[in-house]
Amino acid sequence: MLDQGAPPQNRPSPPGAPGLGSRLMRRKPVEALVAEGGQGEGGSLRRSLGMWQLTMISIGATLGTGIFVVLGESVPKAGPAVTISFVIAGLTALFSALSYAELAGSIPVAGSSYSYAYATMGELIAWVCGWCLVLEYGVSVAAVAVGWGEYLNELLDGTIGVTIPDALSAAPGEVDGAIINLPGLIVVLLAMVFLLGGAKESATANTVMVIVKIAALVLFCTIGFIGFKSGNYSDFMPLGTAGVSAAAASLFFSYIGFDAASTAGEEAKNPQRDLPRAIMLSLIIVTALYVLVAAVAVGAWNWKDFEGSEATLAAIMNDVSGQSFWGTLLAAGAVISIASVVLTVLYGQTRVLFAMSRDGLVPKAFGKVSKKTGTPRVNTVIVSLFCAALASVVPLGKLVDATSIGTLFAFGLVNIAVIVLRRTRPDMPRTFRVPLGWLFPVLGFGFCAYNMFSLDSITWTVFGVWMAVGLVFYFLYGMSRSRLATAEK
C-alpha cells in the first residue's frame, strides 16, 4: 500500500497498474520505515548509542576541516566580514537543524533526509535526495581527507623536520608535479578499519578525538588572542556583500555533518528522545566555536595574509607566539580532529546507502550486515575505497563547493518535508516540533536556496551532471527494483 497522507490501512490500492506519475510519487509509510529499523541482509544493526555518543557523532562530523582548512580559503573572499559569513551559514544550518530534529524524532531511521523525503514527497524526490547525500557525505569525506594532509605535513615538519613531498601530498593539477594525495588516501582507509570494528567502538574512538579537537581550538583562541590587533578589522567588508555571500556559501561546508546523528537512528538506544537533542546541542557548540575562532584568526592576521596559506591556524599560532611549538601542538590536534570527521562522515554515508539498499534502490550488497560486528561491512569497504580514490586525485576547492551544493539541496528538501508531514500526518507523535509553525522551515528552505545560488556556475554544472547521472541510474535500475514497485506487482 502507498502512503498518501494517511495510515496505509485506511487507503485501498487503486485497481490496475499504476501510471508513471503514480510510480514516481509512491511513498513509503512512516510505520513501515520505523518497523524496518535496523534490519539488513543477513543481520541487524545494533542499538548501542546513547545521547552523548550521538552528540559526539554530530560534532565529530561537523567540527574539523571547515575551520582548520576552509577558513583560510574563505577569508580572501569576504575579508574580516568572514565572521558574518559564518553567521549566515550557521543560520542556514540552524533552520535546517530544527527541521532535522523534528523529523529525526518522528522517523528515527538510518536514511536521514532520504527516508524523510520517501515518507513525504515520494520515491523520485527521495532518490534525488539520497543521491545528493551520496554527494554530500562521499565527497566531503574526500575533501576532509585532503585537508588532513596539510596539517600532517605541518606536524611532521615541526617534530622531525621533514614533510611529504608535493608529488605525494597533493592532487594532480593542484601543484606542479603532483601525482597523488597519499595522506588523504591513508586517512580514509584508517577510518574504514575503525568502522569495520563496530558502531559502538567507532563512536568511542570518535568521542576521544572530539575532545582533542575542542581542546585544540580553545588553545588556538588562547594563543591567538595575544596577537589580536583591532586594526585588522578597520576595513571590515572590503569585497562587499557579494564577497560575504560567496564566503558563506563555501563556509556552509563547515556545518555539514550535524545531520550525521540522524543517520544513526537505527543504532540509537532511544532515538525519539536523543536524536533531536543531539542535533541541536552539537550545532550550538560548533557554531560558538566557529565564530570565536574566526574572530580571533582575523584579529591576529591581516585578511590579505590568508591568501594561499596552508594549515592556517597553525601558521597563525607560530606567527603570534614567535615559536613553532604551539603551531606544532595545534597541528597534532588538527590531525586527530580532522580524522574524526572522516570517520563520522564516512559512517553517515554507509548508513544512507544501507537504507537505500533495503528499499531496493541500490544493489543489495550495500544492505548486507555482518552478524559478528553488526555493521554493513561490504558497504563500508566499497564506500571507503571510492572516497579514498577521490581524496587522492581531486583538489580540495572543487570538492568543497560540490559538497556544499549537494548538502544545501538535501537540507532544502528536509525543510519541505516538515511542512508536508505536518499537513498529511498532523496527529503523528513528535518528540520535538519546530517552533512558530511553518516559519522556520520556510526560512530554512529560503536560506538554502540563497546559498546555492551564491555558488559559481562551474559548481552548478558539476551538480547538474551529477543529478543527470543519478536520474539515469534510477530509471534504469532503481524504479523497477524498489520494494514498493515489487509490492505492486
C-alpha positions as CSV (number, residue, x, y, z in Angstrom):
1,M,0.0,0.0,0.0
2,L,1.2,3.5,-0.7
3,D,1.1,6.3,1.9
4,Q,-0.7,9.3,0.5
5,G,-1.0,11.2,3.8
6,A,-3.0,8.7,5.9
7,P,-2.1,5.4,7.5
8,P,-1.9,2.8,4.8
9,Q,-4.6,0.6,6.2
10,N,-7.2,3.3,5.6
11,R,-6.4,3.7,1.9
12,P,-7.2,1.0,-0.6
13,S,-5.0,0.3,-3.6
14,P,-6.4,1.5,-6.9
15,P,-7.2,-1.2,-9.4
16,G,-4.9,-1.7,-12.4
17,A,-1.2,-1.0,-12.9
18,P,-0.2,2.5,-11.7
19,G,0.9,5.1,-14.2
20,L,4.3,6.6,-14.4
21,G,3.3,9.6,-12.3
22,S,2.0,7.4,-9.5
23,R,5.1,5.2,-9.6
24,L,7.4,8.3,-9.2
25,M,5.3,9.7,-6.4
26,R,4.7,6.5,-4.4
27,R,5.5,7.0,-0.7
28,K,6.8,4.6,1.9
29,P,4.6,4.7,5.0
30,V,6.2,6.1,8.2
31,E,5.1,3.0,10.1
32,A,7.0,0.8,7.6
33,L,10.1,2.9,7.8
34,V,10.2,2.6,11.6
35,A,9.2,-1.1,11.7
36,E,12.2,-2.0,9.4
37,G,14.7,-0.1,11.6
38,G,18.0,-2.0,11.9
39,Q,17.0,-4.8,9.6
40,G,19.5,-5.7,6.8
41,E,20.5,-8.5,4.6
42,G,21.7,-11.4,6.8
43,G,21.7,-9.5,10.1
44,S,20.6,-6.4,12.0
45,L,22.3,-3.2,13.2
46,R,22.8,-3.0,17.0
47,R,21.2,-0.3,19.2
48,S,24.2,0.7,21.2
49,L,24.4,4.6,21.1
50,G,23.2,7.0,23.7
51,M,22.7,10.8,23.6
52,W,26.3,11.6,24.5
53,Q,27.7,9.4,21.7
54,L,25.1,10.8,19.2
55,T,26.1,14.3,20.1
56,M,29.8,13.4,19.7
57,I,29.0,11.9,16.3
58,S,27.4,15.2,15.2
59,I,30.3,17.3,16.5
60,G,32.8,14.8,15.1
61,A,31.3,15.0,11.6
62,T,31.0,18.8,11.7
63,L,33.9,20.3,13.6
64,G,37.1,19.8,11.5
65,T,38.2,20.8,8.1
66,G,35.7,23.6,7.8
67,I,37.5,25.6,10.5
68,F,41.0,24.2,10.2
69,V,41.3,24.5,6.4
70,V,38.4,26.1,4.6
71,L,38.7,29.3,6.8
72,G,41.9,30.1,5.0
73,E,40.2,29.9,1.6
74,S,37.1,31.9,2.7
75,V,38.8,35.0,4.3
76,P,40.1,36.2,0.9
77,K,36.6,36.2,-0.4
78,A,35.0,38.2,2.4
79,G,37.8,39.9,4.4
80,P,37.2,40.4,8.1
81,A,33.5,40.1,7.4
82,V,34.0,36.4,7.2
83,T,32.6,36.3,10.7
84,I,29.3,37.4,9.2
85,S,29.6,34.7,6.6
86,F,29.9,32.2,9.4
87,V,26.7,33.6,11.0
88,I,24.8,33.4,7.7
89,A,26.0,29.8,7.1
90,G,25.1,29.0,10.7
91,L,21.6,30.4,10.4
92,T,21.1,28.3,7.3
93,A,22.2,25.2,9.2
94,L,20.1,26.2,12.3
95,F,16.8,26.4,10.4
96,S,17.6,23.1,8.7
97,A,18.7,21.6,12.0
98,L,15.4,22.4,13.6
99,S,13.6,20.5,10.8
100,Y,16.1,17.6,11.1
101,A,15.4,17.4,14.8
102,E,11.6,17.2,14.3
103,L,11.9,14.5,11.6
104,A,14.6,12.5,13.4
105,G,12.4,12.3,16.5
106,S,9.4,11.2,14.4
107,I,11.1,8.9,11.8
108,P,14.2,7.6,13.6
109,V,15.8,5.6,10.7
110,A,19.2,5.4,9.1
111,G,18.3,7.1,5.8
112,S,18.3,10.6,7.2
113,S,16.7,13.1,4.8
114,Y,16.4,10.4,2.1
115,S,13.9,8.5,4.3
116,Y,12.1,11.7,5.3
117,A,11.6,12.5,1.6
118,Y,10.4,9.0,0.9
119,A,7.7,9.3,3.6
120,T,6.5,12.7,2.4
121,M,7.3,13.6,-1.2
122,G,7.6,10.2,-3.0
123,E,10.2,7.9,-4.4
124,L,11.7,10.1,-7.1
125,I,12.3,13.0,-4.8
126,A,13.6,10.5,-2.2
127,W,16.1,9.2,-4.8
128,V,17.2,12.7,-5.7
129,C,17.7,13.5,-2.0
130,G,19.6,10.2,-1.4
131,W,21.8,10.9,-4.5
132,C,22.5,14.4,-3.0
133,L,23.5,12.7,0.3
134,V,25.9,10.5,-1.6
135,L,27.5,13.7,-3.0
136,E,27.4,15.4,0.5
137,Y,28.9,12.6,2.5
138,G,31.1,10.8,0.0
139,V,32.7,13.9,-1.5
140,S,33.0,15.7,1.9
141,V,34.9,12.7,3.2
142,A,37.3,13.2,0.4
143,A,37.5,16.9,0.9
144,V,38.2,16.5,4.7
145,A,40.9,13.9,3.9
146,V,42.6,16.3,1.6
147,G,42.7,19.0,4.3
148,W,44.1,16.4,6.8
149,G,47.3,16.1,4.7
150,E,48.1,19.8,5.2
151,Y,48.2,19.6,8.9
152,L,50.0,16.2,8.8
153,N,52.8,18.0,6.9
154,E,52.8,20.8,9.5
155,L,53.1,18.2,12.3
156,L,55.9,16.3,10.6
157,D,57.8,19.5,9.9
158,G,57.5,20.6,13.5
159,T,58.6,17.3,15.0
160,I,61.1,15.5,12.8
161,G,61.8,18.3,10.3
162,V,60.6,16.5,7.1
163,T,57.5,16.8,5.0
164,I,55.8,14.6,2.5
165,P,56.8,16.0,-1.0
166,D,54.2,17.7,-3.1
167,A,54.2,14.9,-5.6
168,L,52.8,12.6,-2.9
169,S,50.7,15.0,-0.8
170,A,48.6,16.9,-3.4
171,A,46.1,16.1,-6.1
172,P,47.2,16.2,-9.8
173,G,46.8,19.7,-11.1
174,E,46.8,21.3,-7.6
175,V,50.6,21.9,-7.6
176,D,53.2,21.3,-10.3
177,G,54.4,17.7,-10.3
178,A,51.6,16.4,-8.0
179,I,50.8,12.7,-8.6
180,I,48.6,11.6,-5.7
181,N,47.4,12.8,-2.3
182,L,48.8,9.9,-0.2
183,P,47.8,11.3,3.2
184,G,44.2,11.7,2.0
185,L,44.1,8.1,0.8
186,I,45.6,6.8,4.1
187,V,43.2,8.6,6.5
188,V,40.1,7.2,4.7
189,L,41.5,3.7,4.8
190,L,42.2,4.1,8.6
191,A,38.7,5.3,9.2
192,M,37.4,2.2,7.3
193,V,39.3,-0.1,9.6
194,F,37.6,1.6,12.7
195,L,34.1,1.4,11.1
196,L,34.5,-2.3,10.3
197,G,35.1,-2.9,14.1
198,G,31.6,-1.9,15.0
199,A,29.4,1.3,15.6
200,K,30.0,1.4,19.4
201,E,33.7,1.0,19.1
202,S,33.9,3.7,16.4
203,A,31.8,6.0,18.5
204,T,34.2,5.6,21.4
205,A,37.2,6.4,19.3
206,N,35.3,9.4,17.9
207,T,34.5,10.8,21.3
208,V,38.2,10.8,22.3
209,M,39.0,12.6,19.0
210,V,36.3,15.2,19.5
211,I,37.6,16.1,23.0
212,V,41.0,16.6,21.5
213,K,39.8,18.8,18.7
214,I,37.8,21.1,21.1
215,A,40.9,21.4,23.3
216,A,43.0,22.3,20.2
217,L,40.6,25.1,19.2
218,V,40.4,26.5,22.7
219,L,44.3,26.5,22.7
220,F,44.3,28.4,19.4
221,C,41.9,31.1,20.8
222,T,44.1,31.5,23.9
223,I,47.3,31.9,22.0
224,G,45.8,33.8,19.0
225,F,44.2,36.4,21.2
226,I,47.7,37.5,22.4
227,G,48.3,38.8,18.8
228,F,44.9,40.3,18.3
229,K,45.1,43.7,16.5
230,S,41.8,45.7,16.3
231,G,43.2,47.5,13.2
232,N,42.8,44.2,11.2
233,Y,39.0,44.9,11.4
234,S,39.3,48.5,10.1
235,D,38.4,47.6,6.5
236,F,35.6,45.2,7.6
237,M,33.9,44.4,4.3
238,P,36.4,45.1,1.5
239,L,34.7,42.9,-1.1
240,G,31.1,44.0,-0.3
241,T,28.1,41.9,0.3
242,A,28.8,39.7,-2.7
243,G,32.0,38.6,-1.0
244,V,30.2,37.8,2.2
245,S,27.7,35.7,0.3
246,A,30.3,33.8,-1.6
247,A,32.2,33.1,1.6
248,A,29.0,32.0,3.4
249,A,28.2,29.6,0.6
250,S,31.6,28.0,0.8
251,L,31.6,28.1,4.6
252,F,28.4,26.2,4.7
253,F,30.7,23.2,4.2
254,S,31.9,23.9,7.8
255,Y,28.4,23.0,9.1
256,I,28.0,19.8,7.1
257,G,27.8,16.9,9.4
258,F,25.4,17.9,12.2
259,D,22.9,15.7,10.4
260,A,25.2,12.7,10.8
261,A,23.4,11.8,14.1
262,S,20.2,11.3,12.1
263,T,21.9,8.5,10.2
264,A,22.4,6.7,13.5
265,G,18.6,6.4,14.1
266,E,18.7,2.6,13.9
267,E,21.6,2.2,16.2
268,A,20.5,4.7,18.9
269,K,19.1,3.3,22.2
270,N,16.3,5.9,22.5
271,P,16.2,7.7,19.1
272,Q,13.0,9.6,19.5
273,R,14.3,11.3,22.6
274,D,18.0,11.5,21.9
275,L,18.3,12.4,18.2
276,P,16.7,15.9,18.4
277,R,18.7,16.8,21.5
278,A,22.0,15.6,20.0
279,I,21.4,17.5,16.7
280,M,20.6,20.8,18.4
281,L,23.3,20.6,21.1
282,S,26.0,19.8,18.6
283,L,25.1,22.7,16.3
284,I,25.1,25.2,19.3
285,I,28.6,24.0,20.4
286,V,30.0,24.0,16.8
287,T,28.6,27.5,15.9
288,A,30.0,29.1,19.1
289,L,33.5,27.7,18.4
290,Y,33.4,28.7,14.7
291,V,32.6,32.3,15.4
292,L,35.1,32.6,18.2
293,V,37.9,31.0,16.2
294,A,37.2,33.1,13.1
295,A,37.1,36.3,15.1
296,V,40.5,35.6,16.8
297,A,42.1,34.5,13.5
298,V,41.1,37.6,11.6
299,G,42.2,39.7,14.6
300,A,45.6,38.1,14.7
301,W,46.3,38.3,10.9
302,N,45.6,40.8,8.2
303,W,42.9,39.3,6.0
304,K,45.1,39.6,2.9
305,D,47.7,37.2,4.5
306,F,45.2,34.3,4.3
307,E,45.6,34.1,0.5
308,G,47.3,30.8,-0.4
309,S,48.0,29.8,3.2
310,E,48.0,26.2,4.3
311,A,47.4,24.9,7.8
312,T,46.2,28.4,8.5
313,L,45.5,28.2,12.3
314,A,48.9,26.6,13.0
315,A,50.6,29.3,10.9
316,I,48.9,32.0,12.9
317,M,50.0,30.4,16.2
318,N,53.6,30.2,15.0
319,D,53.5,33.8,13.9
320,V,51.9,35.2,17.1
321,S,54.0,33.2,19.5
322,G,57.2,33.5,17.6
323,Q,58.0,29.8,18.1
324,S,57.0,26.7,16.3
325,F,56.0,24.7,19.4
326,W,52.4,25.9,19.6
327,G,51.7,25.6,15.9
328,T,53.1,22.0,16.0
329,L,50.9,21.2,19.0
330,L,47.8,22.6,17.2
331,A,48.7,20.6,14.1
332,A,48.8,17.4,16.2
333,G,45.3,18.3,17.5
334,A,44.1,19.0,13.9
335,V,45.5,15.7,12.6
336,I,43.4,13.9,15.2
337,S,40.3,16.1,14.9
338,I,40.1,16.0,11.1
339,A,40.5,12.3,11.2
340,S,37.3,12.1,13.4
341,V,35.4,14.0,10.6
342,V,36.5,11.4,8.1
343,L,35.4,8.6,10.5
344,T,31.9,10.0,11.3
345,V,31.0,11.3,7.8
346,L,32.1,8.0,6.3
347,Y,29.8,6.3,8.9
348,G,26.9,8.5,7.7
349,Q,27.4,7.7,4.1
350,T,27.3,4.0,4.7
351,R,24.1,4.2,6.7
352,V,22.3,6.2,4.0
353,L,23.3,3.7,1.3
354,F,22.2,0.9,3.8
355,A,18.7,2.4,3.9
356,M,18.5,2.9,0.1
357,S,19.6,-0.7,-0.4
358,R,16.9,-2.0,1.9
359,D,14.4,-0.1,-0.2
360,G,15.8,-1.8,-3.4
361,L,17.0,1.5,-5.0
362,V,20.7,0.5,-4.9
363,P,22.3,-3.0,-5.0
364,K,21.7,-5.5,-2.1
365,A,25.4,-5.5,-1.3
366,F,25.1,-2.2,0.4
367,G,22.5,-3.7,2.8
368,K,24.3,-6.8,3.9
369,V,25.1,-6.8,7.7
370,S,27.8,-8.8,9.4
371,K,26.4,-11.0,12.2
372,K,29.8,-10.7,14.0
373,T,30.1,-6.9,14.2
374,G,26.6,-5.7,13.3
375,T,27.9,-3.4,10.6
376,P,27.4,-3.2,6.8
377,R,30.9,-4.4,6.0
378,V,30.7,-4.7,2.2
379,N,29.1,-1.3,2.1
380,T,31.8,0.2,4.3
381,V,34.6,-1.2,2.1
382,I,33.1,0.0,-1.2
383,V,32.3,3.5,0.1
384,S,35.7,3.8,1.7
385,L,37.6,2.8,-1.5
386,F,35.5,5.3,-3.5
387,C,36.2,8.1,-1.1
388,A,39.8,7.3,-0.8
389,A,40.2,7.4,-4.6
390,L,38.5,10.8,-4.7
391,A,40.7,12.2,-1.9
392,S,43.8,11.0,-3.7
393,V,43.2,12.8,-7.0
394,V,40.7,15.7,-6.7
395,P,41.8,19.2,-5.4
396,L,40.2,20.5,-2.2
397,G,38.4,23.6,-3.5
398,K,36.5,21.6,-6.1
399,L,35.4,19.1,-3.5
400,V,34.2,21.7,-1.0
401,D,31.8,23.5,-3.4
402,A,30.5,20.3,-4.8
403,T,29.7,19.1,-1.3
404,S,28.1,22.3,-0.3
405,I,25.6,22.4,-3.2
406,G,24.6,18.8,-2.7
407,T,24.0,19.4,1.0
408,L,22.1,22.6,0.5
409,F,19.7,20.8,-1.9
410,A,19.1,18.0,0.6
411,F,18.6,20.4,3.5
412,G,16.1,22.3,1.5
413,L,14.1,19.1,0.9
414,V,14.1,18.4,4.6
415,N,12.5,21.7,5.4
416,I,9.8,21.0,2.8
417,A,9.3,17.5,4.3
418,V,8.5,19.0,7.7
419,I,5.7,21.1,6.1
420,V,4.3,18.2,4.1
421,L,4.3,15.8,7.0
422,R,2.5,18.3,9.2
423,R,-0.2,18.6,6.6
424,T,-0.5,14.9,5.8
425,R,0.1,13.4,9.3
426,P,-0.8,16.2,11.8
427,D,-1.6,13.7,14.6
428,M,1.6,11.7,14.3
429,P,3.6,11.6,17.6
430,R,6.5,14.1,17.6
431,T,9.1,14.3,20.4
432,F,10.2,17.7,19.0
433,R,8.4,20.4,17.0
434,V,10.0,23.3,15.1
435,P,8.7,26.4,16.8
436,L,6.5,29.1,15.1
437,G,4.7,26.7,12.7
438,W,5.9,26.8,9.1
439,L,8.0,30.0,9.5
440,F,11.3,28.3,10.3
441,P,11.1,25.6,7.7
442,V,10.2,28.2,5.1
443,L,13.2,30.3,6.2
444,G,15.4,27.2,6.2
445,F,14.4,26.5,2.6
446,G,15.0,30.1,1.6
447,F,18.5,30.3,3.2
448,C,19.4,27.0,1.4
449,A,18.3,28.4,-2.0
450,Y,20.1,31.7,-1.3
451,N,23.4,29.9,-0.6
452,M,23.0,27.6,-3.5
453,F,22.7,30.5,-6.0
454,S,25.8,32.1,-4.4
455,L,27.9,29.3,-5.8
456,D,29.6,29.6,-9.1
457,S,28.5,28.3,-12.5
458,I,31.1,25.5,-12.6
459,T,29.7,24.1,-9.3
460,W,26.2,24.2,-10.8
461,T,27.4,22.4,-13.9
462,V,29.0,19.6,-11.8
463,F,25.8,19.4,-9.8
464,G,23.7,19.1,-12.9
465,V,25.9,16.4,-14.3
466,W,25.7,14.5,-11.0
467,M,21.9,14.8,-10.9
468,A,21.7,13.6,-14.6
469,V,23.8,10.5,-13.8
470,G,21.7,9.8,-10.7
471,L,18.4,10.0,-12.7
472,V,19.7,7.7,-15.4
473,F,20.6,5.2,-12.7
474,Y,17.2,5.5,-11.0
475,F,15.2,5.0,-14.2
476,L,17.4,2.1,-15.4
477,Y,17.8,0.3,-12.1
478,G,16.0,1.7,-9.0
479,M,12.5,2.4,-10.3
480,S,11.8,-1.2,-11.3
481,R,13.7,-2.8,-8.4
482,S,12.3,-0.7,-5.5
483,R,10.5,-2.8,-2.9
484,L,7.4,-0.6,-3.4
485,A,7.5,-1.5,-7.1
486,T,7.8,-5.2,-6.3
487,A,4.8,-5.0,-3.9
488,E,2.7,-3.5,-6.7
489,K,3.2,-6.5,-9.0
